[in-house]
Amino acid sequence: MSQEAQEVYDSGLKLWKYYHEQKDALTDASFYDIRKYFQGETNGRMNTKSDDEVYMRLIDDLRSKMKILSQKIEPKVYEYGFLK
């Protein structure tokens, strides 16, 4: 696993652990479920922010690590012919 992928994994694991500290957490929650739990929905659309400061710090960290990983992967998608 690349360093960037490991950082995404580690950051996601921190978010997952924080979610499971909540008393009403679902044991088999997906990333979407976790986001919905903290961010909520308005008019059928997920809100972009949460009042939970710890969650916002964790999700911001995860998003930044995912962006770095995607920048590393993107050129290889074309190089290896996944997209033409």
PyMOL Python script that loads the backbone (N, CA, C, O; Angstrom):
from pymol import cmd

cmd.read_pdbstr("""\
ATOM      1  N   MET A   1       0.854  -1.165   0.000  1.00  0.00           N
ATOM      2  CA  MET A   1       0.000   0.000   0.000  1.00  0.00           C
ATOM      3  C   MET A   1       0.902   1.231   0.000  1.00  0.00           C
ATOM      4  O   MET A   1       1.891   1.290   0.730  1.00  0.00           O
ATOM      5  N   SER A   2       0.549   2.205  -0.822  1.00  0.00           N
ATOM      6  CA  SER A   2       1.356   3.425  -0.877  1.00  0.00           C
ATOM      7  C   SER A   2       1.188   4.237   0.404  1.00  0.00           C
ATOM      8  O   SER A   2       0.250   4.022   1.172  1.00  0.00           O
ATOM      9  N   GLN A   3       2.095   5.159   0.617  1.00  0.00           N
ATOM     10  CA  GLN A   3       2.030   6.031   1.793  1.00  0.00           C
ATOM     11  C   GLN A   3       0.731   6.830   1.781  1.00  0.00           C
ATOM     12  O   GLN A   3       0.097   7.003   2.821  1.00  0.00           O
ATOM     13  N   GLU A   4       0.329   7.321   0.594  1.00  0.00           N
ATOM     14  CA  GLU A   4      -0.900   8.101   0.485  1.00  0.00           C
ATOM     15  C   GLU A   4      -2.130   7.258   0.821  1.00  0.00           C
ATOM     16  O   GLU A   4      -3.045   7.727   1.497  1.00  0.00           O
ATOM     17  N   ALA A   5      -2.144   6.015   0.344  1.00  0.00           N
ATOM     18  CA  ALA A   5      -3.264   5.113   0.636  1.00  0.00           C
ATOM     19  C   ALA A   5      -3.296   4.775   2.125  1.00  0.00           C
ATOM     20  O   ALA A   5      -4.373   4.703   2.717  1.00  0.00           O
ATOM     21  N   GLN A   6      -2.156   4.572   2.722  1.00  0.00           N
ATOM     22  CA  GLN A   6      -2.090   4.286   4.153  1.00  0.00           C
ATOM     23  C   GLN A   6      -2.633   5.462   4.964  1.00  0.00           C
ATOM     24  O   GLN A   6      -3.325   5.265   5.963  1.00  0.00           O
ATOM     25  N   GLU A   7      -2.319   6.675   4.534  1.00  0.00           N
ATOM     26  CA  GLU A   7      -2.816   7.864   5.238  1.00  0.00           C
ATOM     27  C   GLU A   7      -4.330   7.985   5.125  1.00  0.00           C
ATOM     28  O   GLU A   7      -4.986   8.389   6.085  1.00  0.00           O
ATOM     29  N   VAL A   8      -4.896   7.641   3.970  1.00  0.00           N
ATOM     30  CA  VAL A   8      -6.359   7.637   3.811  1.00  0.00           C
ATOM     31  C   VAL A   8      -6.954   6.598   4.748  1.00  0.00           C
ATOM     32  O   VAL A   8      -7.933   6.874   5.442  1.00  0.00           O
ATOM     33  N   TYR A   9      -6.375   5.415   4.772  1.00  0.00           N
ATOM     34  CA  TYR A   9      -6.855   4.346   5.645  1.00  0.00           C
ATOM     35  C   TYR A   9      -6.818   4.782   7.110  1.00  0.00           C
ATOM     36  O   TYR A   9      -7.806   4.630   7.828  1.00  0.00           O
ATOM     37  N   ASP A  10      -5.690   5.318   7.549  1.00  0.00           N
ATOM     38  CA  ASP A  10      -5.534   5.728   8.947  1.00  0.00           C
ATOM     39  C   ASP A  10      -6.534   6.821   9.323  1.00  0.00           C
ATOM     40  O   ASP A  10      -7.125   6.788  10.403  1.00  0.00           O
ATOM     41  N   SER A  11      -6.716   7.781   8.429  1.00  0.00           N
ATOM     42  CA  SER A  11      -7.655   8.866   8.678  1.00  0.00           C
ATOM     43  C   SER A  11      -9.091   8.347   8.722  1.00  0.00           C
ATOM     44  O   SER A  11      -9.873   8.756   9.580  1.00  0.00           O
ATOM     45  N   GLY A  12      -9.437   7.452   7.804  1.00  0.00           N
ATOM     46  CA  GLY A  12     -10.768   6.857   7.797  1.00  0.00           C
ATOM     47  C   GLY A  12     -11.021   6.021   9.037  1.00  0.00           C
ATOM     48  O   GLY A  12     -12.137   6.002   9.558  1.00  0.00           O
ATOM     49  N   LEU A  13     -10.001   5.335   9.512  1.00  0.00           N
ATOM     50  CA  LEU A  13     -10.126   4.526  10.717  1.00  0.00           C
ATOM     51  C   LEU A  13     -10.410   5.396  11.936  1.00  0.00           C
ATOM     52  O   LEU A  13     -11.204   5.016  12.797  1.00  0.00           O
ATOM     53  N   LYS A  14      -9.768   6.556  12.017  1.00  0.00           N
ATOM     54  CA  LYS A  14     -10.030   7.485  13.121  1.00  0.00           C
ATOM     55  C   LYS A  14     -11.486   7.945  13.098  1.00  0.00           C
ATOM     56  O   LYS A  14     -12.133   8.017  14.142  1.00  0.00           O
ATOM     57  N   LEU A  15     -12.000   8.256  11.906  1.00  0.00           N
ATOM     58  CA  LEU A  15     -13.390   8.674  11.772  1.00  0.00           C
ATOM     59  C   LEU A  15     -14.327   7.533  12.163  1.00  0.00           C
ATOM     60  O   LEU A  15     -15.302   7.747  12.883  1.00  0.00           O
ATOM     61  N   TRP A  16     -14.036   6.332  11.695  1.00  0.00           N
ATOM     62  CA  TRP A  16     -14.844   5.158  11.997  1.00  0.00           C
ATOM     63  C   TRP A  16     -14.888   4.910  13.511  1.00  0.00           C
ATOM     64  O   TRP A  16     -15.950   4.634  14.070  1.00  0.00           O
ATOM     65  N   LYS A  17     -13.734   5.009  14.159  1.00  0.00           N
ATOM     66  CA  LYS A  17     -13.674   4.801  15.614  1.00  0.00           C
ATOM     67  C   LYS A  17     -14.486   5.868  16.357  1.00  0.00           C
ATOM     68  O   LYS A  17     -15.192   5.562  17.317  1.00  0.00           O
ATOM     69  N   TYR A  18     -14.378   7.103  15.908  1.00  0.00           N
ATOM     70  CA  TYR A  18     -15.128   8.181  16.549  1.00  0.00           C
ATOM     71  C   TYR A  18     -16.628   7.942  16.396  1.00  0.00           C
ATOM     72  O   TYR A  18     -17.390   8.118  17.348  1.00  0.00           O
ATOM     73  N   TYR A  19     -17.043   7.546  15.216  1.00  0.00           N
ATOM     74  CA  TYR A  19     -18.461   7.259  14.991  1.00  0.00           C
ATOM     75  C   TYR A  19     -18.938   6.159  15.941  1.00  0.00           C
ATOM     76  O   TYR A  19     -20.018   6.273  16.520  1.00  0.00           O
ATOM     77  N   HIS A  20     -18.163   5.119  16.106  1.00  0.00           N
ATOM     78  CA  HIS A  20     -18.580   4.000  16.946  1.00  0.00           C
ATOM     79  C   HIS A  20     -18.498   4.301  18.444  1.00  0.00           C
ATOM     80  O   HIS A  20     -18.919   3.478  19.256  1.00  0.00           O
ATOM     81  N   GLU A  21     -17.975   5.443  18.816  1.00  0.00           N
ATOM     82  CA  GLU A  21     -18.045   5.896  20.198  1.00  0.00           C
ATOM     83  C   GLU A  21     -19.429   6.442  20.532  1.00  0.00           C
ATOM     84  O   GLU A  21     -19.776   6.581  21.705  1.00  0.00           O
ATOM     85  N   GLN A  22     -20.221   6.752  19.505  1.00  0.00           N
ATOM     86  CA  GLN A  22     -21.564   7.299  19.702  1.00  0.00           C
ATOM     87  C   GLN A  22     -22.486   6.178  20.179  1.00  0.00           C
ATOM     88  O   GLN A  22     -22.387   5.046  19.705  1.00  0.00           O
ATOM     89  N   LYS A  23     -23.371   6.490  21.104  1.00  0.00           N
ATOM     90  CA  LYS A  23     -24.191   5.454  21.733  1.00  0.00           C
ATOM     91  C   LYS A  23     -25.184   4.791  20.779  1.00  0.00           C
ATOM     92  O   LYS A  23     -25.561   3.640  20.998  1.00  0.00           O
ATOM     93  N   ASP A  24     -25.613   5.485  19.734  1.00  0.00           N
ATOM     94  CA  ASP A  24     -26.591   4.922  18.810  1.00  0.00           C
ATOM     95  C   ASP A  24     -26.001   4.618  17.432  1.00  0.00           C
ATOM     96  O   ASP A  24     -26.710   4.650  16.426  1.00  0.00           O
ATOM     97  N   ALA A  25     -24.717   4.326  17.393  1.00  0.00           N
ATOM     98  CA  ALA A  25     -24.032   4.020  16.135  1.00  0.00           C
ATOM     99  C   ALA A  25     -24.471   2.654  15.599  1.00  0.00           C
ATOM    100  O   ALA A  25     -24.706   1.717  16.361  1.00  0.00           O
ATOM    101  N   LEU A  26     -24.574   2.567  14.284  1.00  0.00           N
ATOM    102  CA  LEU A  26     -24.873   1.294  13.622  1.00  0.00           C
ATOM    103  C   LEU A  26     -23.575   0.499  13.502  1.00  0.00           C
ATOM    104  O   LEU A  26     -22.542   1.054  13.128  1.00  0.00           O
ATOM    105  N   THR A  27     -23.620  -0.784  13.814  1.00  0.00           N
ATOM    106  CA  THR A  27     -22.392  -1.581  13.768  1.00  0.00           C
ATOM    107  C   THR A  27     -21.874  -1.770  12.357  1.00  0.00           C
ATOM    108  O   THR A  27     -20.667  -1.911  12.163  1.00  0.00           O
ATOM    109  N   ASP A  28     -22.754  -1.776  11.367  1.00  0.00           N
ATOM    110  CA  ASP A  28     -22.328  -1.997   9.985  1.00  0.00           C
ATOM    111  C   ASP A  28     -22.503  -0.745   9.122  1.00  0.00           C
ATOM    112  O   ASP A  28     -22.840  -0.841   7.942  1.00  0.00           O
ATOM    113  N   ALA A  29     -22.273   0.415   9.712  1.00  0.00           N
ATOM    114  CA  ALA A  29     -22.476   1.680   9.012  1.00  0.00           C
ATOM    115  C   ALA A  29     -21.493   1.859   7.864  1.00  0.00           C
ATOM    116  O   ALA A  29     -20.311   1.538   7.981  1.00  0.00           O
ATOM    117  N   SER A  30     -22.002   2.374   6.763  1.00  0.00           N
ATOM    118  CA  SER A  30     -21.156   2.716   5.616  1.00  0.00           C
ATOM    119  C   SER A  30     -20.626   4.139   5.799  1.00  0.00           C
ATOM    120  O   SER A  30     -21.027   4.847   6.723  1.00  0.00           O
ATOM    121  N   PHE A  31     -19.737   4.540   4.926  1.00  0.00           N
ATOM    122  CA  PHE A  31     -19.209   5.912   4.953  1.00  0.00           C
ATOM    123  C   PHE A  31     -20.370   6.896   4.805  1.00  0.00           C
ATOM    124  O   PHE A  31     -20.403   7.920   5.488  1.00  0.00           O
ATOM    125  N   TYR A  32     -21.320   6.594   3.922  1.00  0.00           N
ATOM    126  CA  TYR A  32     -22.498   7.443   3.736  1.00  0.00           C
ATOM    127  C   TYR A  32     -23.300   7.523   5.036  1.00  0.00           C
ATOM    128  O   TYR A  32     -23.721   8.610   5.432  1.00  0.00           O
ATOM    129  N   ASP A  33     -23.514   6.398   5.699  1.00  0.00           N
ATOM    130  CA  ASP A  33     -24.269   6.374   6.961  1.00  0.00           C
ATOM    131  C   ASP A  33     -23.596   7.244   8.023  1.00  0.00           C
ATOM    132  O   ASP A  33     -24.266   7.963   8.765  1.00  0.00           O
ATOM    133  N   ILE A  34     -22.284   7.171   8.087  1.00  0.00           N
ATOM    134  CA  ILE A  34     -21.540   7.963   9.068  1.00  0.00           C
ATOM    135  C   ILE A  34     -21.687   9.446   8.763  1.00  0.00           C
ATOM    136  O   ILE A  34     -21.929  10.248   9.665  1.00  0.00           O
ATOM    137  N   ARG A  35     -21.544   9.807   7.505  1.00  0.00           N
ATOM    138  CA  ARG A  35     -21.714  11.209   7.112  1.00  0.00           C
ATOM    139  C   ARG A  35     -23.128  11.686   7.415  1.00  0.00           C
ATOM    140  O   ARG A  35     -23.319  12.785   7.934  1.00  0.00           O
ATOM    141  N   LYS A  36     -24.111  10.867   7.093  1.00  0.00           N
ATOM    142  CA  LYS A  36     -25.514  11.225   7.338  1.00  0.00           C
ATOM    143  C   LYS A  36     -25.785  11.383   8.829  1.00  0.00           C
ATOM    144  O   LYS A  36     -26.531  12.276   9.230  1.00  0.00           O
ATOM    145  N   TYR A  37     -25.194  10.535   9.646  1.00  0.00           N
ATOM    146  CA  TYR A  37     -25.367  10.603  11.098  1.00  0.00           C
ATOM    147  C   TYR A  37     -24.925  11.967  11.633  1.00  0.00           C
ATOM    148  O   TYR A  37     -25.639  12.589  12.420  1.00  0.00           O
ATOM    149  N   PHE A  38     -23.760  12.422  11.209  1.00  0.00           N
ATOM    150  CA  PHE A  38     -23.220  13.673  11.728  1.00  0.00           C
ATOM    151  C   PHE A  38     -23.737  14.905  10.998  1.00  0.00           C
ATOM    152  O   PHE A  38     -23.947  15.947  11.618  1.00  0.00           O
ATOM    153  N   GLN A  39     -23.945  14.799   9.697  1.00  0.00           N
ATOM    154  CA  GLN A  39     -24.314  15.968   8.900  1.00  0.00           C
ATOM    155  C   GLN A  39     -25.820  16.148   8.754  1.00  0.00           C
ATOM    156  O   GLN A  39     -26.304  17.267   8.584  1.00  0.00           O
ATOM    157  N   GLY A  40     -26.553  15.053   8.821  1.00  0.00           N
ATOM    158  CA  GLY A  40     -27.995  15.129   8.687  1.00  0.00           C
ATOM    159  C   GLY A  40     -28.435  15.433   7.263  1.00  0.00           C
ATOM    160  O   GLY A  40     -27.618  15.597   6.358  1.00  0.00           O
ATOM    161  N   GLU A  41     -29.748  15.502   7.094  1.00  0.00           N
ATOM    162  CA  GLU A  41     -30.329  15.780   5.774  1.00  0.00           C
ATOM    163  C   GLU A  41     -31.347  16.907   5.887  1.00  0.00           C
ATOM    164  O   GLU A  41     -32.017  17.062   6.908  1.00  0.00           O
ATOM    165  N   THR A  42     -31.448  17.683   4.824  1.00  0.00           N
ATOM    166  CA  THR A  42     -32.467  18.710   4.696  1.00  0.00           C
ATOM    167  C   THR A  42     -33.069  18.581   3.310  1.00  0.00           C
ATOM    168  O   THR A  42     -32.352  18.636   2.310  1.00  0.00           O
ATOM    169  N   ASN A  43     -34.371  18.410   3.246  1.00  0.00           N
ATOM    170  CA  ASN A  43     -35.077  18.281   1.966  1.00  0.00           C
ATOM    171  C   ASN A  43     -34.489  17.167   1.100  1.00  0.00           C
ATOM    172  O   ASN A  43     -34.377  17.321  -0.116  1.00  0.00           O
ATOM    173  N   GLY A  44     -34.119  16.063   1.710  1.00  0.00           N
ATOM    174  CA  GLY A  44     -33.605  14.920   0.974  1.00  0.00           C
ATOM    175  C   GLY A  44     -32.155  15.049   0.517  1.00  0.00           C
ATOM    176  O   GLY A  44     -31.658  14.176  -0.193  1.00  0.00           O
ATOM    177  N   ARG A  45     -31.475  16.110   0.906  1.00  0.00           N
ATOM    178  CA  ARG A  45     -30.072  16.308   0.532  1.00  0.00           C
ATOM    179  C   ARG A  45     -29.221  16.378   1.793  1.00  0.00           C
ATOM    180  O   ARG A  45     -29.608  16.989   2.789  1.00  0.00           O
ATOM    181  N   MET A  46     -28.060  15.744   1.731  1.00  0.00           N
ATOM    182  CA  MET A  46     -27.175  15.742   2.890  1.00  0.00           C
ATOM    183  C   MET A  46     -26.610  17.143   3.108  1.00  0.00           C
ATOM    184  O   MET A  46     -26.181  17.808   2.165  1.00  0.00           O
ATOM    185  N   ASN A  47     -26.619  17.574   4.354  1.00  0.00           N
ATOM    186  CA  ASN A  47     -26.022  18.861   4.702  1.00  0.00           C
ATOM    187  C   ASN A  47     -24.505  18.786   4.498  1.00  0.00           C
ATOM    188  O   ASN A  47     -23.909  17.710   4.562  1.00  0.00           O
ATOM    189  N   THR A  48     -23.904  19.930   4.256  1.00  0.00           N
ATOM    190  CA  THR A  48     -22.467  19.953   3.974  1.00  0.00           C
ATOM    191  C   THR A  48     -21.615  20.053   5.233  1.00  0.00           C
ATOM    192  O   THR A  48     -20.416  19.779   5.186  1.00  0.00           O
ATOM    193  N   LYS A  49     -22.211  20.440   6.350  1.00  0.00           N
ATOM    194  CA  LYS A  49     -21.449  20.623   7.585  1.00  0.00           C
ATOM    195  C   LYS A  49     -22.162  19.978   8.763  1.00  0.00           C
ATOM    196  O   LYS A  49     -23.320  19.572   8.668  1.00  0.00           O
ATOM    197  N   SER A  50     -21.449  19.895   9.862  1.00  0.00           N
ATOM    198  CA  SER A  50     -21.979  19.342  11.102  1.00  0.00           C
ATOM    199  C   SER A  50     -21.619  20.279  12.251  1.00  0.00           C
ATOM    200  O   SER A  50     -20.634  21.014  12.178  1.00  0.00           O
ATOM    201  N   ASP A  51     -22.415  20.247  13.297  1.00  0.00           N
ATOM    202  CA  ASP A  51     -22.102  21.022  14.504  1.00  0.00           C
ATOM    203  C   ASP A  51     -21.056  20.330  15.365  1.00  0.00           C
ATOM    204  O   ASP A  51     -20.508  20.940  16.283  1.00  0.00           O
ATOM    205  N   ASP A  52     -20.774  19.063  15.078  1.00  0.00           N
ATOM    206  CA  ASP A  52     -19.796  18.288  15.838  1.00  0.00           C
ATOM    207  C   ASP A  52     -18.387  18.664  15.359  1.00  0.00           C
ATOM    208  O   ASP A  52     -17.984  18.312  14.251  1.00  0.00           O
ATOM    209  N   GLU A  53     -17.659  19.371  16.199  1.00  0.00           N
ATOM    210  CA  GLU A  53     -16.333  19.872  15.814  1.00  0.00           C
ATOM    211  C   GLU A  53     -15.320  18.754  15.589  1.00  0.00           C
ATOM    212  O   GLU A  53     -14.484  18.843  14.689  1.00  0.00           O
ATOM    213  N   VAL A  54     -15.391  17.709  16.396  1.00  0.00           N
ATOM    214  CA  VAL A  54     -14.451  16.591  16.243  1.00  0.00           C
ATOM    215  C   VAL A  54     -14.697  15.919  14.894  1.00  0.00           C
ATOM    216  O   VAL A  54     -13.754  15.633  14.156  1.00  0.00           O
ATOM    217  N   TYR A  55     -15.965  15.668  14.576  1.00  0.00           N
ATOM    218  CA  TYR A  55     -16.304  15.069  13.272  1.00  0.00           C
ATOM    219  C   TYR A  55     -15.789  15.935  12.135  1.00  0.00           C
ATOM    220  O   TYR A  55     -15.184  15.424  11.193  1.00  0.00           O
ATOM    221  N   MET A  56     -16.023  17.251  12.212  1.00  0.00           N
ATOM    222  CA  MET A  56     -15.601  18.140  11.122  1.00  0.00           C
ATOM    223  C   MET A  56     -14.086  18.098  10.944  1.00  0.00           C
ATOM    224  O   MET A  56     -13.597  18.127   9.815  1.00  0.00           O
ATOM    225  N   ARG A  57     -13.349  18.032  12.034  1.00  0.00           N
ATOM    226  CA  ARG A  57     -11.883  17.941  11.936  1.00  0.00           C
ATOM    227  C   ARG A  57     -11.476  16.624  11.280  1.00  0.00           C
ATOM    228  O   ARG A  57     -10.598  16.599  10.417  1.00  0.00           O
ATOM    229  N   LEU A  58     -12.117  15.535  11.691  1.00  0.00           N
ATOM    230  CA  LEU A  58     -11.791  14.215  11.142  1.00  0.00           C
ATOM    231  C   LEU A  58     -12.175  14.102   9.664  1.00  0.00           C
ATOM    232  O   LEU A  58     -11.400  13.576   8.866  1.00  0.00           O
ATOM    233  N   ILE A  59     -13.356  14.589   9.294  1.00  0.00           N
ATOM    234  CA  ILE A  59     -13.800  14.475   7.901  1.00  0.00           C
ATOM    235  C   ILE A  59     -12.969  15.389   6.998  1.00  0.00           C
ATOM    236  O   ILE A  59     -12.669  15.025   5.861  1.00  0.00           O
ATOM    237  N   ASP A  60     -12.597  16.567   7.493  1.00  0.00           N
ATOM    238  CA  ASP A  60     -11.737  17.457   6.701  1.00  0.00           C
ATOM    239  C   ASP A  60     -10.379  16.811   6.449  1.00  0.00           C
ATOM    240  O   ASP A  60      -9.832  16.906   5.350  1.00  0.00           O
ATOM    241  N   ASP A  61      -9.837  16.152   7.477  1.00  0.00           N
ATOM    242  CA  ASP A  61      -8.560  15.461   7.322  1.00  0.00           C
ATOM    243  C   ASP A  61      -8.684  14.324   6.302  1.00  0.00           C
ATOM    244  O   ASP A  61      -7.827  14.161   5.434  1.00  0.00           O
ATOM    245  N   LEU A  62      -9.758  13.544   6.419  1.00  0.00           N
ATOM    246  CA  LEU A  62      -9.969  12.441   5.483  1.00  0.00           C
ATOM    247  C   LEU A  62     -10.121  12.954   4.057  1.00  0.00           C
ATOM    248  O   LEU A  62      -9.535  12.391   3.132  1.00  0.00           O
ATOM    249  N   ARG A  63     -10.892  14.001   3.871  1.00  0.00           N
ATOM    250  CA  ARG A  63     -11.087  14.566   2.521  1.00  0.00           C
ATOM    251  C   ARG A  63      -9.771  15.053   1.924  1.00  0.00           C
ATOM    252  O   ARG A  63      -9.509  14.847   0.739  1.00  0.00           O
ATOM    253  N   SER A  64      -8.945  15.697   2.745  1.00  0.00           N
ATOM    254  CA  SER A  64      -7.668  16.193   2.214  1.00  0.00           C
ATOM    255  C   SER A  64      -6.749  15.028   1.836  1.00  0.00           C
ATOM    256  O   SER A  64      -6.051  15.098   0.825  1.00  0.00           O
ATOM    257  N   LYS A  65      -6.743  13.962   2.636  1.00  0.00           N
ATOM    258  CA  LYS A  65      -5.920  12.791   2.314  1.00  0.00           C
ATOM    259  C   LYS A  65      -6.443  12.084   1.062  1.00  0.00           C
ATOM    260  O   LYS A  65      -5.656  11.595   0.251  1.00  0.00           O
ATOM    261  N   MET A  66      -7.766  12.029   0.903  1.00  0.00           N
ATOM    262  CA  MET A  66      -8.351  11.404  -0.287  1.00  0.00           C
ATOM    263  C   MET A  66      -8.018  12.217  -1.538  1.00  0.00           C
ATOM    264  O   MET A  66      -7.804  11.649  -2.609  1.00  0.00           O
ATOM    265  N   LYS A  67      -7.975  13.528  -1.407  1.00  0.00           N
ATOM    266  CA  LYS A  67      -7.637  14.387  -2.547  1.00  0.00           C
ATOM    267  C   LYS A  67      -6.187  14.142  -2.985  1.00  0.00           C
ATOM    268  O   LYS A  67      -5.903  14.063  -4.180  1.00  0.00           O
ATOM    269  N   ILE A  68      -5.287  14.024  -2.029  1.00  0.00           N
ATOM    270  CA  ILE A  68      -3.883  13.745  -2.340  1.00  0.00           C
ATOM    271  C   ILE A  68      -3.756  12.398  -3.044  1.00  0.00           C
ATOM    272  O   ILE A  68      -3.036  12.282  -4.035  1.00  0.00           O
ATOM    273  N   LEU A  69      -4.448  11.387  -2.539  1.00  0.00           N
ATOM    274  CA  LEU A  69      -4.405  10.063  -3.161  1.00  0.00           C
ATOM    275  C   LEU A  69      -4.991  10.095  -4.563  1.00  0.00           C
ATOM    276  O   LEU A  69      -4.447   9.472  -5.475  1.00  0.00           O
ATOM    277  N   SER A  70      -6.083  10.807  -4.744  1.00  0.00           N
ATOM    278  CA  SER A  70      -6.700  10.861  -6.081  1.00  0.00           C
ATOM    279  C   SER A  70      -5.779  11.553  -7.087  1.00  0.00           C
ATOM    280  O   SER A  70      -5.750  11.175  -8.258  1.00  0.00           O
ATOM    281  N   GLN A  71      -5.032  12.556  -6.645  1.00  0.00           N
ATOM    282  CA  GLN A  71      -4.082  13.225  -7.535  1.00  0.00           C
ATOM    283  C   GLN A  71      -2.957  12.279  -7.954  1.00  0.00           C
ATOM    284  O   GLN A  71      -2.432  12.389  -9.062  1.00  0.00           O
ATOM    285  N   LYS A  72      -2.592  11.362  -7.084  1.00  0.00           N
ATOM    286  CA  LYS A  72      -1.566  10.383  -7.417  1.00  0.00           C
ATOM    287  C   LYS A  72      -2.103   9.322  -8.376  1.00  0.00           C
ATOM    288  O   LYS A  72      -1.388   8.868  -9.270  1.00  0.00           O
ATOM    289  N   ILE A  73      -3.355   8.932  -8.191  1.00  0.00           N
ATOM    290  CA  ILE A  73      -3.958   7.879  -9.001  1.00  0.00           C
ATOM    291  C   ILE A  73      -4.377   8.374 -10.387  1.00  0.00           C
ATOM    292  O   ILE A  73      -4.253   7.640 -11.367  1.00  0.00           O
ATOM    293  N   GLU A  74      -4.863   9.589 -10.477  1.00  0.00           N
ATOM    294  CA  GLU A  74      -5.449  10.109 -11.712  1.00  0.00           C
ATOM    295  C   GLU A  74      -4.591   9.908 -12.965  1.00  0.00           C
ATOM    296  O   GLU A  74      -5.117   9.423 -13.967  1.00  0.00           O
ATOM    297  N   PRO A  75      -3.311  10.251 -12.964  1.00  0.00           N
ATOM    298  CA  PRO A  75      -2.520  10.056 -14.190  1.00  0.00           C
ATOM    299  C   PRO A  75      -2.400   8.575 -14.586  1.00  0.00           C
ATOM    300  O   PRO A  75      -2.323   8.253 -15.771  1.00  0.00           O
ATOM    301  N   LYS A  76      -2.386   7.702 -13.615  1.00  0.00           N
ATOM    302  CA  LYS A  76      -2.232   6.273 -13.897  1.00  0.00           C
ATOM    303  C   LYS A  76      -3.491   5.680 -14.520  1.00  0.00           C
ATOM    304  O   LYS A  76      -3.417   4.675 -15.228  1.00  0.00           O
ATOM    305  N   VAL A  77      -4.630   6.284 -14.266  1.00  0.00           N
ATOM    306  CA  VAL A  77      -5.886   5.816 -14.859  1.00  0.00           C
ATOM    307  C   VAL A  77      -5.773   5.888 -16.387  1.00  0.00           C
ATOM    308  O   VAL A  77      -6.208   4.977 -17.092  1.00  0.00           O
ATOM    309  N   TYR A  78      -5.198   6.952 -16.876  1.00  0.00           N
ATOM    310  CA  TYR A  78      -5.033   7.109 -18.326  1.00  0.00           C
ATOM    311  C   TYR A  78      -3.819   6.327 -18.824  1.00  0.00           C
ATOM    312  O   TYR A  78      -3.864   5.727 -19.897  1.00  0.00           O
ATOM    313  N   GLU A  79      -2.739   6.332 -18.052  1.00  0.00           N
ATOM    314  CA  GLU A  79      -1.511   5.634 -18.440  1.00  0.00           C
ATOM    315  C   GLU A  79      -1.760   4.139 -18.665  1.00  0.00           C
ATOM    316  O   GLU A  79      -1.230   3.556 -19.611  1.00  0.00           O
ATOM    317  N   TYR A  80      -2.552   3.534 -17.811  1.00  0.00           N
ATOM    318  CA  TYR A  80      -2.807   2.105 -17.910  1.00  0.00           C
ATOM    319  C   TYR A  80      -4.077   1.778 -18.685  1.00  0.00           C
ATOM    320  O   TYR A  80      -4.469   0.613 -18.763  1.00  0.00           O
ATOM    321  N   GLY A  81      -4.725   2.787 -19.258  1.00  0.00           N
ATOM    322  CA  GLY A  81      -5.847   2.559 -20.157  1.00  0.00           C
ATOM    323  C   GLY A  81      -7.188   2.269 -19.524  1.00  0.00           C
ATOM    324  O   GLY A  81      -8.077   1.736 -20.189  1.00  0.00           O
ATOM    325  N   PHE A  82      -7.361   2.607 -18.245  1.00  0.00           N
ATOM    326  CA  PHE A  82      -8.678   2.408 -17.625  1.00  0.00           C
ATOM    327  C   PHE A  82      -9.712   3.337 -18.270  1.00  0.00           C
ATOM    328  O   PHE A  82     -10.870   2.963 -18.453  1.00  0.00           O
ATOM    329  N   LEU A  83      -9.275   4.544 -18.606  1.00  0.00           N
ATOM    330  CA  LEU A  83     -10.105   5.506 -19.325  1.00  0.00           C
ATOM    331  C   LEU A  83      -9.311   5.988 -20.528  1.00  0.00           C
ATOM    332  O   LEU A  83      -8.102   6.206 -20.452  1.00  0.00           O
ATOM    333  N   LYS A  84      -9.996   6.144 -21.607  1.00  0.00           N
ATOM    334  CA  LYS A  84      -9.311   6.630 -22.820  1.00  0.00           C
ATOM    335  C   LYS A  84      -9.952   7.863 -23.340  1.00  0.00           C
ATOM    336  O   LYS A  84      -9.509   8.410 -24.351  1.00  0.00           O
TER     337      LYS A  84
END
""", "prot")
cmd.dss("prot")
cmd.show_as("cartoon", "prot")
cmd.util.cbc("prot")
cmd.orient("prot")
